[in-house]
Amino acid sequence: MRERCLNSNHADWSLYGGRGVIVCDEWQTFEGFLSDMGNRPAGRTLDRIDPDGNYELGNCRWATTHEQRINQRPRRHP
């Protein structure tokens, strides 16, 4: 999450930080993130409810791979 949003050298930066997606101030530390989101449940990963929104408590959830797949932004084809 942080690397994709903050590190312009990350392979996926253009899809996250390069589009203006940010990580909220509270999640700049692992302790802040853990306080809001809790431990990752087995079989789930971090997902943004609004794929164009930021990484913040009101826009994130622990989701299954299937939930994430149906929540993706539409892909542009050349």
Secondary structure, 3 states (H helix, E strand, C coil): CHHHHHCCCCCCHHHCHHHCCCECHHHHCHHHHHHHHCCCCCCCEEEECCCCCCECHHHEEEECHHHHHHCCCCCCCC
